[in-house]
Amino acid sequence: MDQICSTEFWNWNLTWSTTTPIFTSCFIKIGLIWAPIAFFWIFAPAEIYYMIRKKRMKVPWSLLNISKLIVVFLLMVLSLIEMIYQMIRFTKTDVRPVEYYTPFLIFVTMVAVAIMMFIQRRKGKITSGVIFLFSFFFCLGTAGGYYTALQKTFNKNFAYDKEFEYFQFSAIVLYFAFSFILFILNCFADMRIKPSQVPKRRSPEERASFLSILTFWWFNPMAVLGYKKPLAGEDMWELNDENKSETLQAEFNKYWLPLVQKANSHHSEVRASLSRRYSEMPNDDCTKVPISPTDSEKDIAKLSILKPILKTFGWELFFTGLLKLGASVITFVNPLIL
């Protein structure tokens, strides 16, 4: 770790056993900044794959998505300036690799975030869970650096640290400001159509942001209406298209029907082969073997729906299983921690 950072990764005396806790520079850059970046690169490919699979109406340009791109662009510029600054310092003094690795990783990640936002708009996705969680974790990371910079610069209990000189302190403040703005912007969802054009019984879940879906905030109007009066059938929202049986059936049939057709084709080939062999044999040397008309149905009955189900709902089942596994682990680990 000494070859990468100028400080130790974790110091209990600085962070825990004190009334004015601060973080080490190494922990800020690796623990608080690299961790959100790693999270983004791990889960972004799955999010992009999901967006490419789904075809929705293209999201028009709006003040919200343009503002997100502007903030991401400002973070790109800031990280590029810091990287150039650290490279210039490298020619004059000893600079640890983490000092220029971190802005480089931020720059590359922000480029990927911008590309993902363009794909999200073109594919009609109004909100992204990966980008929201990344912006949240990244904001927390920069907040830790901002807090430590304030303590080292203005708290009398700490001697002035040359590491937090004017440029470095300014960069940390700007990182926190831009990341906080990006997080706030990602709390809201883009709009495919104007609110006045939305049908009255259309479910607000389709227009909700990831944060609203996570907290079920989109359901508040129905809860308030149910509190005011008994709910009737006309008060109910329509099902989302992706939750309707016709949509799910069409998706399932895309993988199931080819298997049925293959079984029918195989049965037809067997019947044709037996008929051809029977016609080529003399009547005295052959025995008629009746073919049951329900053989095709028996072949279809042997087919397994497991593979079509996994292809149709594989990702949903996988992530649901992960959530269940996490809940079970927390349930069993909690008594051990206490």
Summary of the structure (lengths in Angstrom):
residues: 338
radius of gyration: 29.9
end to end distance: 32.3
largest distance: 112.2
contacts: 885
relative contact order: 0.08
helix: 72%
strand: 0%
